[in-house]
Amino acid sequence: MMITILLLHGLCSLFLVGALSHQAAATWRRAPLAGRPAGVVSGFAAVRAPLYAQSIAISYVLTMVLGDVVYGPYRVDVKTMLFDLQLWPWNGLFEIKEHLVALGFFLLAPYLSLWRRPQEAAQLRSRRLLTTVLAAIVWYALLAGHLLNNLKGVGF
């Protein structure tokens, strides 16, 4: 059962990374030049970013709840192994992940507030920076979680 929840947690985190990456790219996108063909980067950023906000918030909370469910077995199995083998940097990687994800959770309310209002020039910078911070948090959490999950599988 834990494997299934861990897989769901991973799938939700992949969705979250993709959605936040598209939204963050859209906030940094410049207007395309007239007569110039759109490239891969322009296509990646050409999304209707305001439509993503609510699904990102729901996915963030769902991913976090699923992560909380698998945290108990992680704490017993993997973290014990990290302490026994004195792999302190790997343990620190996860500790940082926990704190960043909690910080991101508390940033969801202002994030949703900024994306619910029609875009104003005064909010553009705040919207861009907050979305980019959330995207960075989610990328870090995905990579750190994946590395730590594989560390136990590799059997250091």
C-alpha positions as CSV (number, residue, x, y, z in Angstrom):
1,M,0.0,0.0,0.0
2,M,2.9,2.4,0.8
3,I,4.4,1.8,-2.6
4,T,1.1,2.8,-4.2
5,I,0.9,6.0,-2.1
6,L,4.6,6.8,-2.9
7,L,3.9,6.4,-6.6
8,L,0.8,8.7,-6.4
9,H,2.9,11.2,-4.5
10,G,5.5,11.0,-7.3
11,L,2.9,11.4,-10.0
12,C,1.3,14.4,-8.3
13,S,4.7,16.0,-7.8
14,L,5.5,15.6,-11.5
15,F,2.2,17.2,-12.4
16,L,3.0,20.0,-10.0
17,V,6.5,20.6,-11.4
18,G,5.1,20.8,-14.9
19,A,2.3,23.1,-14.1
20,L,4.4,25.5,-12.0
21,S,7.2,25.4,-14.6
22,H,4.8,26.4,-17.4
23,Q,3.2,29.1,-15.3
24,A,6.5,30.5,-14.1
25,A,7.8,30.6,-17.7
26,A,4.6,32.4,-18.8
27,T,5.2,35.1,-16.2
28,W,8.7,35.7,-17.5
29,R,7.7,35.6,-21.2
30,R,8.2,38.6,-23.3
31,A,6.0,39.5,-26.2
32,P,7.0,37.7,-29.4
33,L,8.6,39.9,-32.1
34,A,6.5,40.4,-35.2
35,G,7.4,38.2,-38.1
36,R,9.6,35.9,-36.0
37,P,8.6,32.3,-35.8
38,A,7.9,31.0,-32.3
39,G,10.5,28.7,-30.9
40,V,10.4,25.9,-28.3
41,V,10.9,28.2,-25.4
42,S,8.1,30.5,-26.6
43,G,5.8,27.5,-27.0
44,F,6.6,26.3,-23.5
45,A,5.8,29.7,-22.0
46,A,2.7,30.2,-24.2
47,V,0.1,29.0,-21.7
48,R,-2.8,30.8,-20.1
49,A,-1.1,31.1,-16.7
50,P,-4.1,32.3,-14.6
51,L,-6.0,29.0,-15.4
52,Y,-3.2,27.0,-13.6
53,A,-3.4,28.7,-10.2
54,Q,-6.2,26.7,-8.6
55,S,-5.1,23.3,-9.9
56,I,-1.5,24.1,-8.7
57,A,-2.8,24.9,-5.2
58,I,-4.9,21.7,-5.1
59,S,-2.0,19.6,-6.4
60,Y,0.4,21.2,-4.0
61,V,-1.8,20.3,-1.0
62,L,-2.5,16.8,-2.3
63,T,1.2,16.1,-2.9
64,M,2.0,17.4,0.5
65,V,-0.6,15.2,2.2
66,L,0.5,12.1,0.3
67,G,4.1,13.0,1.3
68,D,3.0,13.2,4.9
69,V,1.4,9.7,4.7
70,V,4.7,8.1,3.5
71,Y,6.8,10.2,5.9
72,G,6.3,7.7,8.8
73,P,7.9,4.7,6.9
74,Y,10.5,7.0,5.5
75,R,11.4,8.2,9.0
76,V,11.8,4.6,10.2
77,D,13.5,3.0,7.2
78,V,15.5,5.6,5.3
79,K,16.4,8.1,7.9
80,T,17.6,5.4,10.3
81,M,19.8,4.1,7.5
82,L,21.2,7.6,6.9
83,F,22.0,8.0,10.6
84,D,23.6,4.5,10.8
85,L,25.8,5.1,7.8
86,Q,26.6,8.7,8.9
87,L,25.3,10.2,5.6
88,W,24.7,13.6,7.2
89,P,24.5,15.6,3.9
90,W,21.8,13.3,2.6
91,N,19.8,13.7,5.8
92,G,20.2,17.5,5.6
93,L,18.9,17.4,2.0
94,F,15.6,16.0,3.3
95,E,15.5,18.4,6.3
96,I,15.8,21.3,3.9
97,K,13.1,19.8,1.7
98,E,10.7,19.6,4.7
99,H,11.2,23.2,5.6
100,L,10.9,24.5,2.0
101,V,7.7,22.5,1.4
102,A,6.2,23.9,4.6
103,L,7.2,27.4,3.5
104,G,5.6,26.9,0.1
105,F,2.4,25.7,1.8
106,F,2.1,29.0,3.6
107,L,2.9,30.9,0.4
108,L,-0.2,29.3,-1.3
109,A,-2.7,31.8,0.1
110,P,-0.9,35.0,-1.2
111,Y,-0.2,33.1,-4.4
112,L,-3.9,32.3,-5.0
113,S,-4.8,35.9,-4.0
114,L,-2.4,37.3,-6.7
115,W,-3.7,35.0,-9.4
116,R,-7.4,35.4,-8.7
117,R,-7.3,39.1,-9.4
118,P,-7.1,40.5,-13.0
119,Q,-3.5,41.2,-13.8
120,E,-2.4,44.7,-12.9
121,A,1.0,46.2,-13.7
122,A,1.7,46.6,-9.9
123,Q,1.1,42.9,-9.3
124,L,3.1,41.6,-12.2
125,R,6.4,41.5,-10.3
126,S,4.9,40.0,-7.1
127,R,3.1,37.3,-9.2
128,R,6.3,36.5,-11.2
129,L,8.5,36.2,-8.1
130,L,6.1,34.2,-6.0
131,T,5.4,31.8,-8.8
132,T,9.1,31.4,-9.5
133,V,9.8,30.8,-5.8
134,L,7.1,28.1,-5.6
135,A,8.5,26.5,-8.8
136,A,12.0,26.4,-7.3
137,I,10.7,24.9,-4.1
138,V,8.8,22.2,-6.0
139,W,11.8,21.4,-8.2
140,Y,14.0,21.1,-5.2
141,A,11.5,18.9,-3.4
142,L,11.1,16.6,-6.4
143,L,14.8,16.2,-7.0
144,A,15.7,15.7,-3.3
145,G,12.8,13.2,-2.8
146,H,13.8,11.3,-5.9
147,L,17.5,11.1,-4.9
148,L,16.6,10.0,-1.4
149,N,14.2,7.4,-2.6
150,N,16.8,6.0,-4.9
151,L,19.5,6.1,-2.2
152,K,17.6,3.5,-0.2
153,G,16.9,1.4,-3.3
154,V,20.6,1.4,-4.3
155,G,21.5,0.2,-0.8
156,F,24.4,2.4,0.3
